[in-house]
Amino acid sequence: MSSTLTPLPSGPSAAAWDSLRHLVSGRLVTPADADFQDVRTPWMVNVDQQPAAVLEVAHAGDVVEAVRFAAAHGTSVSAQPSGHAPRTTLDGTLLLRTRALQGIEVDPVRGTVTVGAGVKWGELCAALDGTGLMALAGSNSDPTVVGLILGGGVSWFTRAHGFTANSVVSLDVVDPSGELVHVTRASDPDLFWALRGGGGDFGIVVRLELALFRAPEMYGGQLLWPVEHAPVVLKAFRDLALVAPRELTMWAHVLHFPPIPDIPEPLRGRSFVNVAATYLGSRQMAEILLWSLRDAAPVEMDLMQVITPSGLDAVAAEPTEPMPGLEHSMLLTGLDDEAIDALCHAVTDPRTCPLMFVQIRGLGGAFADDGTAGGAVRPVAEPFQVFAFGVPAVPELAEAIAHAFSAVDGTLGHLASRHRMPNFIGEGQDDATGYDAERLARLQAIKRERDPKGVIRSNKPVLGA
Ligand SMILES: Cc1cc2nc3c(=O)[nH]c(=O)nc-3n(C[C@H](O)[C@H](O)[C@H](O)COP(=O)(O)OP(=O)(O)OC[C@H]3O[C@@H](n4cnc5c(N)ncnc54)[C@H](O)[C@@H]3O)c2cc1C
């Protein structure tokens, strides 16, 4: 993506930062503070982002002051609640930590929930337990509701109900001039469209309202096999994913667990192939659907159970504590036996594969539904996404992980489409691939019109870094 924003002059003076400090209730941390190194560090701790200062906002009024300050001093402002998707594109910004923007209000009559920008998915799912309602949650409890939605939002239930971004009803946003505005489809169709999947470039969200869905009986968990069964399990997974009803979502993984005490004994130091699945319906029906997987090879661990919204985190059992991470993704137009065999050859041996996991998400269903009423998130017709994740526990591992990403590309690249889903684009992959040309052009036009000086800065700027 090429940049056409007016370049920003060098950052505010110490006196200017002091003036902001007096205007806000939250804590402003600058490089002069002893804990600046800690405060600037994102969840993905290996990303060496260098913001000019960090403001731990106390309430929406602090966001208003921060944006007005950035506009007045020719600098830019970004929100980063926790930093699951940090980028060095945030260097030089005033970084807003929005975790204190709490509040979860369920409105059973409207069938919606209003959440503050600091609310994490785990907190929202826990609040929904027992209400008979559910939101379109992703795989991990730790990212914020707002952070996931701005990138489109891939849920366990996207196959049934669409992208999470398209379930947004309204948003409260501080715009690039520092005004707090309530945005709906009727009030500002362009901004409402852009905020639903176009990233963090268009304003700082302080609150949003989401549509809820009736929560039926839910069944989910994992089946695990020793990794040598990967070819046969992945082929059975592929066959079932292509015909599964929208209520069944399945993600297969090749997993390498390191031999460290944090990993429980049956998994520690071992490699597996697994299928993590959720089913919106009864255990009996789910088990009938999953029969071909169980039949593919003897299951070593069966973690399938009846679940509630707050139990979703355990389905994929992804890490929630801050850690180093490198990501790489592609969307596949198909997945044939030869490609599965080649992938298994490349990633199943832990002596040669440094990745923590390679995941294949079965897409389909409402992923591909026509997006005319939806936001900037691109409907996805590709049937599979591959997402590879490596942990550079020591910096030297980064090179080996990059080689492993290349190996995955080598085995599957001929089946990859030109697009990716924005929330899964790794550093070093082209952010523009998150959109089709028409959507990207519309996002860029809205950005140029609403924020010509680049006061608001996304981690994945639509106009490029
Ligand atoms: C382990 C793991 C699992 C994941 N699983 C899924 C999944 O199942 N589905 C899915 O869709 N994604 C998934 N993701 C991707 C994740 O949703 C995105 O990285 C998301 O951006 C994380 O949001 P965050 O608030 O935690 O991250 P942050 O890095 O804190 O924020 C990301 C960006 O969002 C924007 N932003 C955040 N808050 C605001 C705000 N209040 N106002 C304006 N802009 C804001 C900013 O541009 C910011 O840089 C996963 C990521 C990880 C690391």
PDBQT file of the ligand as one rigid body, heavy atoms in Angstrom, charges set to zero:
ROOT
HETATM    1  C1  LIG A 501      -3.411 -16.137  19.907  1.00  0.00    +0.000 C 
HETATM    2  C2  LIG A 501      -4.259 -15.321  18.964  1.00  0.00    +0.000 A 
HETATM    3  C3  LIG A 501      -5.516 -15.805  18.541  1.00  0.00    +0.000 A 
HETATM    4  C4  LIG A 501      -6.316 -15.060  17.656  1.00  0.00    +0.000 A 
HETATM    5  N1  LIG A 501      -7.522 -15.564  17.245  1.00  0.00    +0.000 NA
HETATM    6  C5  LIG A 501      -8.290 -14.825  16.430  1.00  0.00    +0.000 A 
HETATM    7  C6  LIG A 501      -9.583 -15.282  16.004  1.00  0.00    +0.000 A 
HETATM    8  O1  LIG A 501     -10.046 -16.356  16.367  1.00  0.00    +0.000 OA
HETATM    9  N2  LIG A 501     -10.297 -14.480  15.182  1.00  0.00    +0.000 N 
HETATM   10  C7  LIG A 501      -9.833 -13.272  14.740  1.00  0.00    +0.000 A 
HETATM   11  O2  LIG A 501     -10.521 -12.571  13.995  1.00  0.00    +0.000 OA
HETATM   12  N3  LIG A 501      -8.612 -12.836  15.118  1.00  0.00    +0.000 NA
HETATM   13  C8  LIG A 501      -7.848 -13.579  15.936  1.00  0.00    +0.000 A 
HETATM   14  N4  LIG A 501      -6.631 -13.114  16.317  1.00  0.00    +0.000 N 
HETATM   15  C9  LIG A 501      -6.190 -11.817  15.809  1.00  0.00    +0.000 C 
HETATM   16  C10 LIG A 501      -6.698 -10.724  16.749  1.00  0.00    +0.000 C 
HETATM   17  O3  LIG A 501      -8.111 -10.671  16.751  1.00  0.00    +0.000 OA
HETATM   18  C11 LIG A 501      -6.222  -9.405  16.237  1.00  0.00    +0.000 C 
HETATM   19  O4  LIG A 501      -4.832  -9.443  16.343  1.00  0.00    +0.000 OA
HETATM   20  C12 LIG A 501      -6.787  -8.216  17.008  1.00  0.00    +0.000 C 
HETATM   21  O5  LIG A 501      -6.341  -7.037  16.386  1.00  0.00    +0.000 OA
HETATM   22  C13 LIG A 501      -6.329  -8.256  18.421  1.00  0.00    +0.000 C 
HETATM   23  O6  LIG A 501      -6.936  -7.223  19.152  1.00  0.00    +0.000 OA
HETATM   24  P1  LIG A 501      -6.236  -6.710  20.479  1.00  0.00    +0.000 P 
HETATM   25  O7  LIG A 501      -7.132  -5.662  20.940  1.00  0.00    +0.000 OA
HETATM   26  O8  LIG A 501      -5.979  -7.778  21.420  1.00  0.00    +0.000 OA
HETATM   27  O9  LIG A 501      -4.829  -6.284  19.875  1.00  0.00    +0.000 OA
HETATM   28  P2  LIG A 501      -4.053  -4.917  19.779  1.00  0.00    +0.000 P 
HETATM   29  O10 LIG A 501      -2.773  -5.304  19.152  1.00  0.00    +0.000 OA
HETATM   30  O11 LIG A 501      -4.023  -4.295  21.116  1.00  0.00    +0.000 OA
HETATM   31  O12 LIG A 501      -4.876  -3.983  18.768  1.00  0.00    +0.000 OA
HETATM   32  C14 LIG A 501      -4.797  -4.238  17.389  1.00  0.00    +0.000 C 
HETATM   33  C15 LIG A 501      -5.132  -3.002  16.588  1.00  0.00    +0.000 C 
HETATM   34  O13 LIG A 501      -6.536  -2.775  16.629  1.00  0.00    +0.000 OA
HETATM   35  C16 LIG A 501      -6.790  -1.372  16.589  1.00  0.00    +0.000 C 
HETATM   36  N5  LIG A 501      -7.526  -1.024  17.806  1.00  0.00    +0.000 N 
HETATM   37  C17 LIG A 501      -7.652  -1.757  18.929  1.00  0.00    +0.000 A 
HETATM   38  N6  LIG A 501      -8.475  -1.127  19.780  1.00  0.00    +0.000 NA
HETATM   39  C18 LIG A 501      -8.875   0.015  19.187  1.00  0.00    +0.000 A 
HETATM   40  C19 LIG A 501      -9.735   1.077  19.549  1.00  0.00    +0.000 A 
HETATM   41  N7  LIG A 501     -10.352   1.101  20.726  1.00  0.00    +0.000 N 
HETATM   42  N8  LIG A 501      -9.941   2.080  18.669  1.00  0.00    +0.000 NA
HETATM   43  C20 LIG A 501      -9.318   2.095  17.465  1.00  0.00    +0.000 A 
HETATM   44  N9  LIG A 501      -8.464   1.113  17.079  1.00  0.00    +0.000 NA
HETATM   45  C21 LIG A 501      -8.258   0.089  17.928  1.00  0.00    +0.000 A 
HETATM   46  C22 LIG A 501      -5.451  -0.664  16.521  1.00  0.00    +0.000 C 
HETATM   47  O14 LIG A 501      -5.136  -0.388  15.186  1.00  0.00    +0.000 OA
HETATM   48  C23 LIG A 501      -4.514  -1.708  17.087  1.00  0.00    +0.000 C 
HETATM   49  O15 LIG A 501      -3.195  -1.558  16.631  1.00  0.00    +0.000 OA
HETATM   50  C24 LIG A 501      -5.835 -13.830  17.190  1.00  0.00    +0.000 A 
HETATM   51  C25 LIG A 501      -4.574 -13.339  17.607  1.00  0.00    +0.000 A 
HETATM   52  C26 LIG A 501      -3.789 -14.086  18.485  1.00  0.00    +0.000 A 
HETATM   53  C27 LIG A 501      -2.448 -13.543  18.904  1.00  0.00    +0.000 C 
ENDROOT
TORSDOF 0
